[in-house]
Amino acid sequence: TLTGAYCIGTASLTSTFSMNQDAEPAAIAFSNWNGTGQKMFVVGHDGDEINSYQLTTMWDVSTAVHYDTFDVSGQETNPRGIFFSNWNGTAQKMFVVGTQADEVNEYTLTTAWDLSSAFFVDSFIFTDQESEPRDIWFDSSGKTMFIIGKTGDDVNVYRLSTPWDVSTASFVS
């Protein structure tokens, strides 16, 4: 809990969660269904997968129950970062970056926030800018993508001519 908004210096531990699905979790994302964190997603670096958890109390990880696993090894064997598009509170796309393929992999979810409905769509290779990506982020329009990496110790910015479609990405700076 933060007693000061966005100020990590005011943080105090309120709960914990030990996941048994992967020995090396790499990133985390939460659903944002009308402002509620009812699902948690953890990138499993060791198992090359995304694990989803249902939270019985919104945003409270101590109430997490494993729900589903989605294998990304067909596209990436060292996943590191994850991002979900958020159109009107529903996740329609999932994006995963990793260090094996140096690319962003795009997946469509036919049911919002449900990994069992995910399927691979396309990828975007960014080897010229970064060889060890650590995470990915998009602006709310889906037209600007950010990739942070270890090799360059930098943030790389890409523009997408079609929102949320990584095949239309081009490097900016």
C-alpha positions in Angstrom: 0.0 0.0 0.0 1.2 3.5 -0.8 0.2 6.3 1.6 1.3 8.9 -1.0 0.0 8.5 -4.5 2.6 7.1 -6.9 5.3 7.5 -4.2 7.2 4.2 -3.6 8.9 5.8 -0.6 5.6 5.5 1.2 5.1 1.8 0.4 4.4 -0.9 3.0 3.9 -4.6 2.4 0.3 -5.7 2.7 0.3 -9.2 1.2 2.4 -11.7 -0.8 1.8 -14.5 -3.3 4.1 -17.5 -4.0 3.6 -18.9 -7.5 4.3 -22.5 -8.0 3.9 -22.5 -11.8 7.3 -21.1 -12.8 10.6 -20.9 -11.0 11.7 -17.7 -12.7 8.8 -15.2 -13.1 9.9 -12.2 -15.3 7.0 -9.8 -15.5 3.5 -9.1 -14.3 0.3 -7.5 -15.7 -3.2 -7.0 -14.3 -6.6 -6.9 -16.0 -8.2 -3.5 -15.9 -11.9 -4.4 -16.2 -13.7 -1.2 -15.3 -10.8 -0.3 -13.0 -10.7 -3.6 -11.2 -7.7 -5.9 -11.1 -9.6 -9.2 -11.2 -6.9 -11.2 -13.1 -3.2 -11.3 -12.8 -0.8 -12.5 -15.5 2.8 -13.6 -14.8 5.4 -14.2 -17.5 7.1 -17.5 -16.8 10.7 -17.1 -18.0 11.6 -20.6 -17.0 8.5 -22.3 -18.5 8.2 -20.1 -21.6 4.6 -19.4 -20.7 2.1 -16.9 -19.4 0.2 -17.9 -16.3 -3.1 -16.3 -15.3 -4.6 -16.1 -11.9 -8.1 -15.1 -10.7 -8.2 -12.7 -7.8 -11.1 -13.1 -5.5 -10.4 -9.7 -4.0 -9.5 -7.0 -6.5 -5.8 -6.2 -6.7 -5.1 -8.4 -3.7 -2.4 -11.0 -4.8 -2.9 -13.0 -1.6 -6.3 -14.1 -3.0 -4.8 -15.4 -6.3 -5.8 -18.8 -7.6 -4.1 -20.3 -10.7 -6.5 -20.1 -13.6 -4.8 -20.9 -16.9 -1.4 -21.3 -18.7 -0.6 -20.2 -22.2 2.6 -21.6 -23.9 4.6 -19.0 -25.9 7.5 -21.3 -26.7 6.4 -21.6 -30.4 7.4 -17.9 -30.7 9.7 -17.2 -27.7 11.7 -19.4 -25.4 12.9 -16.6 -23.1 9.9 -14.4 -22.5 10.5 -11.3 -20.4 7.7 -8.7 -20.8 4.0 -8.6 -21.4 1.4 -6.0 -22.3 -2.4 -6.2 -22.9 -4.3 -3.7 -25.1 -7.2 -2.1 -23.3 -10.1 -1.2 -25.5 -13.0 -0.1 -23.4 -11.8 -2.2 -20.5 -11.4 -5.4 -22.5 -8.1 -7.0 -23.5 -8.2 -7.8 -27.2 -4.5 -8.2 -27.8 -1.6 -9.5 -25.8 2.1 -8.7 -26.6 5.1 -10.6 -25.4 8.8 -9.7 -25.7 11.7 -12.0 -25.1 15.5 -12.4 -25.4 15.6 -15.4 -27.6 13.9 -14.0 -30.8 14.4 -10.3 -30.1 10.9 -9.6 -31.3 7.4 -8.6 -30.1 4.9 -11.3 -30.6 1.2 -10.3 -31.0 -1.7 -12.5 -29.9 -5.4 -11.9 -30.3 -7.7 -12.9 -27.4 -11.2 -13.7 -28.7 -12.5 -13.5 -25.1 -11.3 -10.6 -23.0 -8.5 -11.5 -20.5 -8.9 -15.2 -21.3 -5.6 -16.9 -22.2 -7.4 -20.0 -23.5 -8.8 -17.8 -26.3 -5.4 -16.5 -27.4 -3.8 -17.2 -30.7 -0.6 -16.0 -32.4 -1.1 -13.2 -35.0 2.3 -11.7 -36.0 5.7 -10.5 -34.8 8.0 -7.5 -35.2 11.8 -8.0 -35.0 13.8 -5.2 -33.4 17.3 -6.8 -33.4 18.9 -3.6 -34.8 17.9 -1.7 -31.6 17.9 -4.2 -28.8 19.1 -7.8 -28.2 17.9 -8.2 -24.6 14.5 -6.7 -24.2 13.1 -6.6 -20.7 9.6 -5.1 -21.1 7.1 -3.6 -23.4 4.5 -0.8 -23.1 2.1 1.0 -25.5 0.4 4.3 -25.3 -3.4 4.3 -24.9 -4.0 4.8 -28.7 -2.0 1.6 -29.6 0.1 3.7 -32.0 3.3 4.1 -30.0 5.2 1.1 -28.6 8.1 1.3 -26.1 10.6 -1.5 -25.5 13.1 -1.2 -22.7 16.3 -3.3 -22.9 19.4 -4.3 -21.1 21.9 -4.2 -24.0 21.4 -0.6 -24.8 20.3 0.5 -21.4 17.6 2.5 -23.1 14.0 2.8 -24.2 13.3 2.3 -27.9 10.2 4.0 -29.4 8.3 2.6 -32.4 5.3 4.0 -34.3 2.5 1.7 -35.5 0.6 3.0 -38.6 -2.2 0.7 -37.6 -3.0 0.7 -33.9 -2.1 -2.5 -32.0 -0.7 -4.1 -35.2 3.0 -4.8 -34.6 3.5 -5.7 -38.3 3.1 -2.0 -39.0 5.8 -0.8 -36.5 8.7 1.3 -37.4 11.6 2.5 -35.3 11.5 6.2 -34.2 14.3 6.8 -31.7 
